[in-house]
Amino acid sequence: MLGEIEFAEWQCIAELIDNSLDDFSEIRRSGQLWPGGFKVVVTLPSPKGNIRDAQVVVSDTGRGMSREFLEQSVRAGWSSNDRFDKLGLFGMGFNVSTARLGTRTTVLTTQAGDSTWTGVEIDFDVLKDDFEAKDLFEPKGDISDHGSTVTISNLKRQQAEWLQRSASQLRDILGRVYSWVLTNTPTEIWVGGVKVQPRRPCIWDPSRAVTFGSGQNAEKIPAVIEIDESYEPASACMACGHWQDRYNQTCENCTSESLQVRERRIHGWVGIQRHLDKRDFGIDFLRNGRKILQADKRVFDWVNPHDPVSGIETEYPVDMVHQGGRIVGEIHLDHVPVTYSKSSFEYADRGWRAAMDFLRGPGPILPKSAERLGFSQNRSPIARLVQGYRRTEPGYRNLIPGDGNRPIHELTREWALNFWSGESAYQSDEKWWEAVVSHEERRQAARVEAAVAGDEGPDDFAVREALAFEPPMNNSGASNQKATGNAVESVLQRSILEETVQERLNRLADDSRSVPDLCRSFGLPDLGSLRLDTRISVDSPLLDDSGNPTPIWMKVGAGGTVAVFIDAKHELFGRFGATFEDALLIELAPLLKVRSTSSLSHSQIVASLRSLCLQQSAIDFSTLKNQANDLLADVRTRMVDFIGDDPQRAIQYLTPDERTVIESGAISHAGQGRRDIWAEGDFLLYAPPMYLTTLLESWPEAFMDGKVFQGPFENLLSAASRRLSVAKVVGYLNDLAFVASAQAKPNVAQLQRARWSASLLTAELAE
C-alpha cells in the first residue's frame, strides 16, 4: 500500500537524499571535522540495461547508523523526535520512496571503527505476516570506512524506464531543489557519475537600483531586497508540530508534554531576474535548505478580506503579462510545517499566513487600488519591487536591456541559459547592464541626430549642451562641422597607411562602445559560426583599409572571433535608414561563404542568418500584437492617474459600444466586477484602444507636458503647434490600436509601421 502513494520518481530519490543531508547537518552542527567530505552518490540503471537487473543505489559519506538506529529507521510508522531541524520529516518517507520504486530494498551501514557493514533486506515478495526482515552482515575492507548505502532492486517497470532515460533531468531537478544546500554548504550530490550543479538565481547585482516616484517622493528601490524578520519565540510540539504560547506546559493540540521553545524567523531575499519569463519567475520557499515551493506566485495574488467572494486578483505581472515576470526570491520558512510529500506548506498554518502578510502586505500592492479600497500604502518587499520594476520599457528607468529601439527579451533569455551553463562572461550582470547603457546611449544619439537635423534654435542649443562641445563657427555663423570632419578623415587616411592592424584595432577599441545585443555568435549549421565583438565608433569616422568611409569594418581573429566596428553616423544608417543588423549580415554573408566554400548565394545566407540569429527582428503579427497590447495597457495605467479628479469629463467621450466593451471587460476580470469602475476613472483600464486616441485628442492638457507623454502642449504659443504635438502621439497610438484590434494579419508594411510606432511611442512616454 505504501508503494501506491503518489510520489514522483525524483521525489523518491530526494527522500533518500534528505536522510543523508540530515546526517551531514548534525555533523556540521557538532563542529566535528569530517575529512571524508559530505557526498551523496546516486547510481541509476543503465539506459541499455535489462530492466529485470536494474537497480538504484544511494550512498553517502555520513556517520553511518548503529544497529538499533537502523532498526528504527526502516520500521514503518517510526518517526524521529526532530521534525523541525531535519529534512526527513516523516518516518514513513523511507518506506514510501523505496516501495514506490521497487519491491526489494537493501540497507547497509557502518560507523568508523566498526568491523562489519550491518544491514537489512526488505523484500515484499518474501515478507511474511510477522514482518521480520532479513539481517545482513558483510566484511569491511577498511575499518575507518563510514556511511550508508540503500539499494533498491526489482524495480517497477514505469519507474525503471524513467530512471534509465532521465539522468540529466534528475540532475536538473535536484540542482533546483537543493540549490541552496549545494551553494552554501560543502555538500556534493552525484547522479550517474556527474556532479549535480546548483541552479543559482540569475538576478541583478544588489548594487543596481531604479528610482520610483519623483521629487520628494522619489525612492531608490534596489534590485535585491534582503529579508530577515524574526517573530517572538513560541513553543513547538515535537510530537505533532503545533505552535502555541511559549509558556504552555502541554500541547493544546495533542496534550503531549514534549514542547520546545524555538525561534520563528523569515529570512532570505527577493529581487529582480535579469530577464522576463512567462513561467520561470516567482518565489522559492525553503525549509531547512530544501525547496518546498519553486517559482511560487501566491505572493502576487490578493483577495479582499472585506469581500472574500470577489475572487483572486492577480496583481503581477500586469503591464508585461505577455512577456511574463521577473520578480524572484528565496525565502526560508523553517518553522512552517509542510505536507507529507514536501510539495507544499500547510497553508492554513498561521506561520504561513504571517509570512505572506510580511512579504506582500495585507492590502493591494498597486497604490491606486490600495487608496480606492481604503488600505494604507503597501510598503512590503514585494510591493516595492512591483512598483519599481513593473514596466517593460528598456533603459535605466526599468533596468531592462534594449537595442536602442526596443527591449531584447529573447536575447536576455539566451544569456540566462549561458549563465546557467556556467559561461564565465555571463556570471555577473555586466552583459545585461552594458545592454541597458548601450540602449540609453543609442537613444540619446538618435535624439541628438534629430536635433541636428532640425532648424529650430532651441534644439541646436540642446544639442551643443548635450555634447558639451561648441563646434567651430565660420564667419556667417554656420557650423563648420563638415570641414572639420573632412580634416579628420584626411588625418585618418594617412594614419591607416602607417599603422599596423593591431594598432588600428587598439585605436578603434579606445574610440568605441560595445553593442551588447550584437556581441555573440552568428552562423549557420552548414557554414560554421563566428563570434562577434561588435562596437560603435564614437568620435572618429570609420574608414576601410584604403582610407575610404565605410559603415562597417571587421577583422577576423584567431579561433573564429571577429572584431566588428560600426560608424553609426554613416549615411547608410542615417539618411537611408538601414539597421546595424542589415550592414552586419551583408558583411558576414561573403565571409561565411568563403570559409565554407558554400554554393549558397549571398542573399540566401543573409536570409538564413536573419531567420536563425536575429529572430527578434522578425515582423511577427502575434508578437507585435502582444507588444502593442502591453504598451497600450501601460498607457491606460498612466492615463488613469490623470483623470481621477474629473472622470466624468473622460466618460462623456465614450460611445455606447465602448461603454459595453468596458463593462464586459471589468466583469470578466477576476476580482474587479463588484466595484464601481466609473467612480475614479478606472473604467479606462478596460477601454478599447481607439478610445485612447479620442481621449488624448479631446483632453490633451491632461496627458501632455510630461504627465503621460513628454511632448509639449500648454507652453506652445500657436494652435497649429499644439495640434502637431498631439497629432504625433495620436498617430503612434492609432497604429498600435490598429494592430491590437486586428483579427486578420495586416500586411508587412502595416506591421513595419506599427513596430516603429511602438518604438517611437515608448520614447514619447514620460519618465
C-alpha positions in Angstrom: 0.0 0.0 0.0 2.9 2.4 0.7 4.1 1.8 -2.8 0.8 3.1 -4.2 1.2 6.5 -2.6 1.8 9.1 -5.4 5.5 10.0 -5.3 7.3 11.1 -8.5 10.5 9.2 -9.2 12.6 12.3 -8.4 10.7 12.6 -5.0 11.7 9.1 -4.1 15.4 9.8 -4.8 15.1 13.1 -2.9 13.6 11.4 0.1 16.6 9.2 0.4 19.0 12.1 -0.2 17.2 14.1 2.6 18.2 11.4 5.2 21.8 11.8 4.2 21.7 15.6 4.3 20.1 15.4 7.8 23.1 13.4 9.0 25.5 15.9 7.3 23.8 18.8 9.1 24.2 17.1 12.5 27.9 16.6 11.8 28.4 20.3 11.0 26.4 21.5 14.0 28.6 19.4 16.3 31.7 21.1 14.9 33.3 17.8 14.2 36.0 17.6 11.5 34.9 15.4 8.6 37.9 14.6 6.4 35.9 12.4 4.0 33.7 15.3 3.0 29.9 15.4 2.6 28.9 13.4 -0.5 25.8 11.6 -1.7 26.2 9.4 -4.8 23.1 8.2 -6.8 23.7 5.3 -9.2 20.9 4.8 -11.8 20.0 1.9 -14.1 22.0 1.8 -17.3 20.0 3.1 -20.2 20.8 0.0 -22.3 20.5 -2.5 -19.4 17.9 -5.1 -18.8 15.1 -3.8 -16.5 14.9 -7.1 -14.7 18.5 -6.5 -13.5 18.1 -2.7 -12.9 18.7 -1.2 -9.5 19.0 2.2 -7.9 21.8 2.8 -5.3 22.0 5.9 -3.0 25.1 6.0 -0.8 26.6 8.7 1.5 29.7 9.5 3.4 27.9 10.2 6.7 28.4 8.8 10.1 26.5 5.6 9.5 23.9 4.1 11.9 24.1 1.9 14.9 22.3 -1.4 14.8 19.5 0.0 17.0 19.0 3.2 15.0 18.9 1.2 11.7 16.2 -1.0 13.1 14.1 2.1 14.0 14.8 3.9 10.7 13.3 1.2 8.5 10.3 0.5 10.6 7.1 1.7 9.0 5.4 4.4 11.1 8.6 5.3 13.1 9.4 9.0 13.3 12.4 10.7 14.9 11.7 13.3 17.6 13.0 16.2 15.5 10.5 17.4 12.9 11.9 20.9 12.8 15.7 20.6 12.1 15.6 17.8 9.6 14.6 17.4 6.0 13.4 13.8 6.6 10.3 15.0 8.4 8.3 11.7 8.4 9.4 8.2 9.3 7.2 6.9 6.5 9.3 8.7 3.9 11.9 5.9 3.6 9.3 3.2 3.2 7.1 5.2 0.7 10.0 6.1 -1.5 11.6 2.7 -1.7 8.3 0.8 -2.1 7.3 3.2 -4.8 10.4 2.3 -6.8 10.8 -1.4 -6.3 9.9 -4.4 -4.1 13.3 -5.2 -2.7 15.4 -2.7 -0.6 18.8 -3.4 1.0 20.3 -1.0 3.5 24.0 -1.4 4.6 25.5 1.0 7.1 28.7 1.2 9.1 30.4 3.6 11.5 34.1 4.4 11.7 35.7 1.7 13.9 33.1 -1.0 13.2 34.4 -4.3 11.9 31.5 -5.0 9.6 28.8 -3.5 7.5 25.4 -4.0 9.2 22.2 -4.1 7.2 18.8 -5.3 6.5 16.9 -6.6 3.4 13.2 -5.8 3.0 11.7 -7.9 0.2 8.0 -7.6 -0.2 7.8 -10.7 -2.3 9.0 -12.9 0.7 7.9 -10.8 3.7 5.6 -12.8 5.9 2.9 -11.9 8.4 5.5 -11.3 11.2 7.1 -8.5 9.1 10.5 -9.7 10.1 13.2 -8.6 7.7 16.5 -10.3 6.9 19.6 -9.2 8.8 22.8 -8.6 6.8 26.4 -8.6 7.8 29.2 -8.0 5.4 33.0 -7.8 6.0 34.6 -4.4 5.9 37.8 -3.7 3.9 38.8 -0.6 5.8 37.9 -0.2 9.5 37.8 3.6 9.1 35.0 3.5 6.4 31.7 5.1 7.4 28.4 5.9 5.7 25.2 4.2 4.5 24.1 2.6 1.2 20.5 2.0 0.1 20.0 -0.3 -2.9 16.5 -0.8 -4.5 16.0 -3.6 -6.9 13.2 -5.5 -8.6 12.2 -2.1 -9.9 8.7 -1.4 -11.2 8.8 -1.0 -15.0 7.4 2.5 -15.2 9.8 3.9 -12.6 12.7 1.9 -14.0 12.2 3.3 -17.5 12.0 6.8 -16.3 15.3 6.4 -14.3 17.0 4.8 -17.2 16.3 7.7 -19.6 16.2 10.7 -17.2 19.6 11.1 -15.5 20.1 14.6 -16.9 16.5 15.6 -16.0 17.0 14.2 -12.5 20.2 16.2 -12.0 18.4 19.4 -13.2 15.6 18.8 -10.7 17.9 18.1 -7.8 20.0 21.1 -8.8 16.9 23.2 -8.3 15.6 21.5 -5.1 18.9 21.5 -3.3 20.4 24.7 -4.9 20.8 26.5 -1.5 22.4 23.4 0.2 24.8 22.9 -2.7 25.7 26.6 -2.8 26.0 27.3 0.9 27.3 24.1 2.4 30.2 21.8 1.5 27.8 19.2 0.2 28.1 17.3 -3.1 25.4 15.2 -4.9 26.4 13.0 -7.8 24.0 11.3 -10.2 25.1 8.8 -12.8 28.7 9.8 -12.3 28.1 13.5 -12.9 28.1 16.2 -10.2 24.8 18.0 -9.6 25.2 21.7 -10.2 23.0 24.1 -8.2 20.7 26.2 -10.3 21.6 29.6 -9.0 19.2 32.6 -9.5 20.1 34.8 -12.5 19.5 38.1 -10.7 20.8 41.6 -10.9 23.6 42.7 -8.6 22.3 44.1 -5.3 24.0 47.4 -6.1 21.6 48.0 -9.0 18.5 50.1 -8.4 15.8 52.1 -10.0 14.1 55.3 -9.0 10.4 55.2 -8.3 8.4 58.4 -8.0 9.7 61.9 -8.4 10.6 65.0 -6.3 10.4 64.5 -2.6 8.6 61.2 -3.1 11.4 59.7 -5.2 12.7 56.4 -3.8 15.6 54.2 -4.8 14.4 50.6 -5.0 17.3 48.1 -5.0 17.2 45.1 -7.4 17.7 42.8 -4.4 16.0 43.2 -1.0 17.3 41.2 1.9 14.8 39.6 4.2 15.3 38.9 7.9 12.2 39.1 10.1 12.0 37.4 13.5 8.9 36.8 15.5 8.5 36.2 19.2 9.7 32.7 20.0 6.9 30.2 20.6 6.6 26.6 21.9 6.6 23.9 19.2 5.2 20.5 20.0 7.8 17.9 19.0 5.1 15.2 18.7 2.5 16.9 16.4 4.3 20.1 15.2 1.7 22.5 16.6 2.9 26.0 17.5 1.5 27.7 20.6 2.1 30.0 23.5 5.7 29.7 24.7 4.6 29.2 28.3 2.3 26.2 27.7 3.2 23.1 29.6 1.3 20.7 27.4 0.4 20.8 23.8 -3.0 22.3 23.2 -3.5 20.1 20.2 -2.4 16.6 21.3 -1.7 17.1 25.0 1.9 16.0 24.6 4.4 17.4 27.1 7.2 17.4 24.6 7.3 21.1 24.0 10.3 23.1 22.9 10.7 26.9 22.7 12.0 27.7 19.2 12.7 30.8 17.1 10.3 31.8 14.3 12.1 33.6 11.5 11.6 34.6 7.9 14.9 35.1 6.0 16.3 35.2 2.5 15.8 37.7 -0.3 13.5 38.9 -3.0 14.8 40.5 -6.2 14.7 41.1 -9.9 15.7 38.5 -12.5 17.9 39.7 -15.4 15.2 38.5 -17.9 11.5 38.1 -18.2 9.9 34.7 -18.4 6.3 33.5 -18.8 6.7 30.7 -16.2 10.1 30.9 -14.6 9.5 33.6 -12.1 8.1 33.8 -8.6 9.4 32.9 -5.1 11.1 29.8 -3.9 10.1 28.8 -0.4 12.6 26.6 1.5 12.5 24.6 4.7 15.8 23.6 6.2 17.6 24.4 2.9 15.4 22.3 0.7 13.0 24.0 -1.8 9.4 23.1 -1.0 7.8 25.5 -3.5 9.6 26.7 -6.6 8.7 29.8 -8.6 5.6 30.1 -6.5 3.3 33.0 -7.4 0.9 33.2 -4.5 2.6 36.4 -3.3 1.2 38.2 -6.4 -2.4 37.2 -5.7 -4.7 39.2 -3.4 -8.2 38.5 -2.0 -10.1 41.4 -0.4 -10.6 40.3 3.2 -13.7 42.5 3.4 -15.2 40.9 0.3 -13.7 37.3 0.1 -16.2 36.1 -2.6 -14.9 38.7 -5.0 -12.3 36.3 -6.2 -8.5 36.3 -6.6 -6.9 39.4 -8.1 -3.5 38.8 -9.7 -1.5 42.0 -9.3 1.7 41.0 -11.1 2.5 40.8 -13.9 0.0 43.2 -15.4 1.9 45.6 -17.7 4.1 42.9 -19.0 1.7 39.9 -19.0 2.7 38.7 -22.5 6.4 38.6 -21.7 5.9 37.2 -18.2 7.5 38.4 -14.9 10.9 38.8 -13.3 10.4 39.0 -9.6 12.1 36.1 -7.9 13.3 35.2 -4.4 14.5 32.6 -1.9 12.6 32.6 1.4 13.4 30.3 4.3 10.4 29.2 6.5 12.0 26.6 8.7 9.2 27.0 11.3 6.3 26.4 9.0 5.0 22.8 8.6 4.9 21.1 5.2 2.8 18.3 3.8 4.0 14.7 3.9 5.1 14.8 0.3 7.1 18.0 0.9 5.4 19.6 -2.2 3.7 22.4 -0.3 3.4 24.1 3.1 0.4 23.9 5.4 -1.3 27.0 4.0 -3.8 27.2 6.9 -0.9 27.5 9.4 -0.6 30.9 10.9 3.1 30.9 10.3 2.5 30.7 6.5 -0.2 33.5 6.7 2.2 35.7 8.7 4.9 35.2 6.1 2.5 36.2 3.3 1.5 39.3 5.1 5.1 40.3 5.7 6.3 39.6 2.1 3.3 41.1 0.2 1.4 43.0 2.8 -2.3 42.6 3.8 -3.6 45.1 1.2 -3.3 45.6 -2.5 0.1 46.0 -4.0 -0.8 48.7 -6.5 -1.1 52.1 -4.9 -4.3 53.2 -6.7 -6.1 50.0 -5.7 -5.0 50.4 -2.1 -6.2 54.0 -2.0 -9.5 53.2 -3.6 -10.2 50.4 -1.1 -9.1 52.3 1.9 -5.9 50.4 2.6 -2.7 52.3 3.6 0.2 52.4 1.2 1.8 49.0 0.8 5.4 49.1 1.7 6.1 45.4 1.7 9.1 44.0 -0.1 7.1 42.5 -2.9 5.0 45.7 -3.3 8.2 47.8 -3.6 9.6 45.6 -6.3 6.3 45.6 -8.3 6.1 49.4 -8.1 9.7 49.8 -9.1 10.0 47.2 -11.8 6.6 46.6 -13.3 7.0 48.3 -16.6 8.6 47.0 -19.8 10.3 50.0 -21.4 14.1 49.3 -21.8 16.6 51.5 -20.2 17.7 52.8 -16.8 14.2 53.5 -15.5 13.1 49.9 -15.5 16.5 48.1 -15.7 15.6 46.3 -18.9 18.2 45.8 -21.7 17.4 47.2 -25.1 18.9 47.7 -28.6 18.2 51.4 -28.9 14.7 50.9 -30.1 13.1 48.0 -28.2 13.7 45.6 -25.4 15.7 42.5 -26.2 13.8 39.9 -24.2 14.6 36.9 -26.3 18.3 37.6 -26.3 18.4 38.2 -22.5 16.7 34.8 -22.1 19.6 33.2 -24.2 22.1 35.0 -21.9 20.4 33.5 -18.9 20.9 30.0 -20.4 24.6 30.9 -20.8 24.6 31.9 -17.1 23.2 28.6 -16.0 25.6 26.6 -18.3 28.5 28.3 -16.5 29.9 30.5 -19.2 32.2 33.0 -17.4 31.2 36.0 -19.4 27.6 35.7 -18.2 28.1 35.1 -14.5 28.0 38.7 -13.4 25.2 41.1 -14.6 27.7 43.2 -16.7 26.4 41.8 -20.0 22.9 42.9 -19.2 24.0 46.2 -17.7 26.0 47.0 -20.8 22.8 46.5 -22.9 20.9 48.9 -20.7 23.7 51.5 -21.0 24.0 50.9 -24.7 20.3 51.3 -25.2 20.3 54.7 -23.4 23.3 55.9 -25.4 21.8 54.9 -28.7 18.5 56.6 -27.9 20.4 59.8 -26.8 22.4 59.7 -30.0 19.2 59.4 -32.0 17.8 62.4 -30.2 20.9 64.4 -30.9 20.9 63.4 -34.6 17.2 64.5 -34.8 18.1 67.8 -33.1 21.0 68.4 -35.5 18.7 67.8 -38.5 16.2 70.4 -37.2 16.2 74.1 -37.8 14.9 75.4 -34.5 17.3 77.4 -32.3 16.4 75.7 -29.0 17.2 72.3 -30.5 20.6 73.4 -31.7 21.3 74.7 -28.2 20.2 71.4 -26.7 22.5 69.5 -29.0 25.5 71.6 -28.1 24.7 71.3 -24.4 24.3 67.5 -24.7 27.6 67.2 -26.5 29.3 69.7 -24.1 31.1 71.0 -27.2 30.8 74.1 -29.3 31.6 73.4 -33.0 33.9 75.9 -34.7 31.8 78.6 -36.5 32.6 80.2 -39.8 32.1 83.9 -40.5 28.5 83.5 -41.4 27.7 81.9 -38.0 27.1 78.4 -39.5 28.7 75.3 -38.1 31.9 74.2 -39.9 31.4 70.6 -38.9 31.6 69.3 -42.4 35.0 70.9 -43.0 36.2 69.6 -39.6 35.0 66.1 -40.5 36.9 66.2 -43.8 40.1 67.2 -42.0 39.7 64.3 -39.5 39.2 61.9 -42.4 42.3 63.2 -44.1 44.4 62.6 -41.0 43.0 59.1 -40.5 43.6 58.2 -44.1 47.3 58.9 -43.6 47.5 57.1 -40.3 45.8 53.9 -41.7 48.6 53.5 -44.2 51.2 53.8 -41.5 49.7 51.9 -38.5 49.7 48.1 -38.0 46.5 46.1 -37.8 46.8 45.7 -34.1 47.4 49.4 -33.6 44.3 50.1 -35.6 42.3 47.6 -33.6 43.5 49.3 -30.4 42.7 52.7 -31.7 39.2 51.8 -32.7 38.5 49.9 -29.5 39.5 53.0 -27.5 37.2 55.2 -29.6 34.1 53.0 -29.5 31.5 51.5 -27.2 30.1 47.9 -27.1 26.8 46.8 -28.7 25.9 44.0 -26.3 23.0 42.7 -28.4 25.4 42.1 -31.4 28.2 40.6 -29.3 27.6 36.9 -29.9 27.8 34.0 -32.3 26.5 34.4 -35.8 26.4 31.4 -38.2 24.6 28.5 -39.9 24.9 24.8 -39.2 26.5 24.0 -42.6 28.6 27.1 -42.8 30.0 27.3 -39.3 29.8 30.3 -37.0 31.8 33.4 -36.0 32.0 35.0 -32.6 31.4 38.8 -33.0 32.6 41.6 -30.7 30.6 44.5 -32.1 31.3 48.1 -31.2 30.1 51.5 -32.4 32.7 54.1 -33.3 32.1 57.2 -31.1 34.0 60.2 -32.5 36.2 59.4 -35.5 34.7 58.4 -38.8 35.2 54.8 -39.8 37.5 54.1 -42.8 38.3 50.9 -44.7 41.8 49.6 -45.5 42.1 52.1 -48.3 41.1 55.1 -46.2 37.6 55.4 -47.6 34.5 56.0 -45.4 32.6 52.7 -44.6 29.6 52.0 -42.5 31.2 48.8 -41.1 34.7 47.4 -40.8 35.6 43.9 -39.5 38.7 42.0 -38.8 38.8 38.2 -38.4 40.9 37.0 -35.5 42.0 33.7 -34.1 39.5 30.9 -33.2 36.7 32.3 -35.3 36.5 35.6 -33.5 35.7 38.8 -35.4 36.2 42.4 -34.3 33.4 44.5 -35.8 33.2 48.3 -35.8 30.2 50.3 -36.9 30.0 54.0 -37.9 26.5 55.0 -36.6 26.9 58.4 -38.3 27.3 56.9 -41.8 24.6 57.9 -44.2 23.6 54.2 -44.7 22.1 54.3 -41.2 21.0 58.0 -41.0 20.0 59.1 -44.5 18.9 55.7 -45.8 17.5 54.1 -42.6 19.4 50.8 -42.7 19.9 49.0 -39.4 23.2 47.8 -37.9 21.9 44.2 -38.4 21.4 44.9 -42.1 25.0 46.0 -42.6 26.4 43.3 -40.4 24.7 40.5 -42.4 25.9 42.0 -45.7 29.5 41.7 -44.5 29.1 38.3 -42.8 27.5 36.5 -45.8 30.6 36.5 -48.1 32.8 35.8 -45.2 30.9 32.7 -44.2 30.6 31.6 -47.9 34.4 31.8 -48.5 35.2 30.0 -45.2 32.9 27.1 -46.1 33.0 27.1 -49.9 29.2 27.0 -49.9 27.1 27.1 -53.0 24.5 29.3 -51.4 24.1 32.8 -52.7 24.8 35.8 -50.5 21.1 36.6 -50.3 20.3 33.1 -49.2 22.9 33.3 -46.5 21.6 36.6 -45.3 18.1 35.3 -45.2 19.1 32.2 -43.2 21.2 34.3 -40.8 18.4 36.6 -40.1 16.0 33.7 -39.6 18.3 31.8 -37.2 20.3 34.6 -35.4 18.0 37.6 -35.5 14.6 36.2 -34.8 13.7 39.2 -32.6 13.8 41.3 -35.7 11.1 39.3 -37.4 7.9 41.1 -38.1 5.7 38.6 -36.4 2.0 39.5 -36.1 1.4 37.6 -32.8 4.5 39.0 -31.2 3.7 42.6 -32.3 0.1 42.3 -31.2 1.2 41.2 -27.7 3.7 44.1 -27.7 1.0 46.6 -28.7 -1.4 45.3 -26.0 1.4 45.5 -23.4 2.2 49.1 -24.4 -1.4 50.2 -24.6 -2.0 48.7 -21.1 0.9 50.7 -19.8 -0.6 53.9 -21.4 -4.0 53.2 -19.9 -2.5 52.7 -16.4 -0.7 56.0 -16.7 -3.7 57.9 -18.1 -5.9 56.7 -15.2 -3.8 58.7 -12.8 -4.7 62.0 -14.5 -8.4 61.7 -14.9 -9.3 60.7 -11.3 -10.2 64.3 -10.4 -12.7 64.6 -13.2 -13.7 61.2 -14.5 -17.0 62.5 -15.9 -15.1 64.6 -18.4 -13.5 61.5 -19.8 -16.7 59.5 -19.7 -18.5 61.9 -21.9 -16.3 61.0 -24.9 -17.4 57.3 -24.8 -19.7 55.8 -27.4 -22.4 53.3 -26.3 -20.4 50.5 -27.9 -17.3 51.5 -26.0 -19.3 51.5 -22.7 -20.4 47.9 -23.4 -16.8 46.8 -24.0 -15.6 48.4 -20.8 -18.4 46.9 -18.6 -17.8 43.4 -20.2 -14.1 43.6 -19.6 -14.5 44.7 -15.9 -16.9 41.9 -15.2 -14.7 39.2 -16.7 -11.6 40.4 -14.8 -11.4 38.3 -11.6 -12.0 40.4 -8.5 -12.9 43.6 -10.3 -16.5 43.2 -11.3 -18.0 44.0 -7.9 -16.8 47.6 -7.7 -17.8 50.9 -9.3 -15.2 51.3 -12.1 -16.7 54.7 -13.1 -16.1 56.5 -9.8 -12.4 57.3 -10.1 -11.7 56.7 -13.8 -10.7 53.0 -13.5 -13.0 52.3 -16.5 -10.1 53.4 -18.6 -8.2 50.2 -17.8 -10.8 48.3 -19.9 -11.3 50.9 -22.6 -10.9 49.8 -26.3 -7.6 51.0 -27.9 -9.2 53.6 -30.2 -10.8 55.4 -27.3 -7.3 56.3 -26.0 -6.7 58.4 -29.1 -10.2 60.1 -28.8 -9.4 61.0 -25.2 -6.0 62.4 -25.9 -7.3 64.5 -28.8 -10.2 65.8 -26.7 -8.3 66.5 -23.5 -4.6 66.8 -24.4 -3.7 69.1 -21.5 -4.4 66.2 -19.0 -1.7 64.0 -20.6 0.9 66.0 -22.4 3.7 68.2 -20.9 5.5 65.2 -19.2 2.4 63.8 -17.5 1.8 60.7 -19.6 3.6 61.9 -22.8 6.7 64.0 -23.0 5.5 66.3 -25.8 4.8 70.0 -25.1 1.3 71.5 -25.2 0.3 74.3 -22.9 3.5 76.3 -23.4 3.3 76.2 -27.2 2.1 79.6 -28.5 0.2 78.6 -31.6 -2.8 76.3 -32.0 -1.1 74.7 -35.0 1.9 73.8 -32.9 -0.3 72.3 -30.3 -2.2 70.2 -32.8 1.0 69.0 -34.3 2.5 67.9 -30.9 -0.7 66.0 -30.1 -1.1 64.5 -33.6 2.4 62.9 -33.4 1.4 60.9 -30.4 -2.1 60.2 -31.7 -0.5 58.7 -34.9 1.5 56.2 -32.9 -1.5 55.3 -30.7 -3.6 54.7 -33.8 -1.0 52.4 -35.4 -0.9 50.3 -32.2 -4.6 50.3 -31.8 -5.0 49.0 -35.3 -2.6 46.0 -34.7 -4.1 45.3 -31.2 -7.6 45.2 -32.6 -6.9 43.4 -35.9 -8.4 40.0 -36.3 -6.7 39.2 -39.6 -2.9 39.6 -40.2 -2.1 43.1 -41.6 0.3 43.3 -44.5 4.1 43.7 -44.0 4.1 47.5 -44.5 1.4 47.9 -41.8 3.3 45.7 -39.4 6.5 47.6 -40.0 4.8 50.9 -39.4 3.3 49.5 -36.2 6.6 48.3 -35.0 8.2 51.7 -35.5 5.3 53.3 -33.8 5.7 51.1 -30.8 9.3 52.1 -30.5 8.5 55.8 -31.1 5.6 55.8 -28.6 7.8 54.2 -25.9 10.3 57.1 -26.4 7.4 59.6 -26.0 6.3 58.2 -22.6 7.1 60.5 -19.7 9.7 59.3 -17.2 
